[in-house]
Amino acid sequence: MFASAQEGNEASIHVLRRYTQYIAAGLANMVHTFNPEGIVIGGAITRQGDFLLNPVRESLSRQLLLVFRERAREIEVVSASLGDNGGVVGAVAGYFI
């Protein structure tokens, strides 16, 4: 889906737009609850980088309550440095603790 959206396929772009809106809705709920300084997204989708994160950031800022919208630019949304290996690294670390 990501590759065809990057190639300009309208159906894929529509699906990607909806997908990022759903991600942003979940993140907005977390921001409203926890008021974090930043959000780290992990998993396989992190391979898409800013192609995915930029629409998520934009949708997030639109979905935040006005009180939080003022500081939306301060909330950093980034990909996990371990990408989709975070769960494995966490499991191994938990085993040795």
Residue pairs with C-beta under 8 A, 6 or more apart in sequence:
1 12
1 15
1 16
2 12
2 16
2 48
2 51
2 52
4 11
4 12
5 12
5 13
5 15
5 16
6 51
16 52
16 55
17 55
20 52
20 55
20 56
20 59
21 59
21 63
23 41
23 56
23 59
24 56
24 57
24 59
24 60
24 62
24 63
25 59
25 63
27 39
27 56
27 60
27 77
28 60
28 63
28 64
30 36
30 39
31 39
31 60
31 64
31 68
31 75
32 64
32 65
32 68
35 68
36 75
37 74
37 75
37 76
38 75
38 76
38 77
38 78
39 75
39 76
39 77
39 78
40 78
40 79
40 80
41 53
41 56
41 77
41 78
41 79
41 80
42 79
42 80
42 82
42 83
42 84
42 86
42 87
43 80
43 83
43 84
43 86
44 83
44 84
45 52
46 79
46 80
46 83
46 84
47 83
47 84
49 79
53 77
53 78
53 79
56 77
57 77
60 72
60 75
60 77
61 69
61 72
61 73
64 72
68 75
80 86
82 89
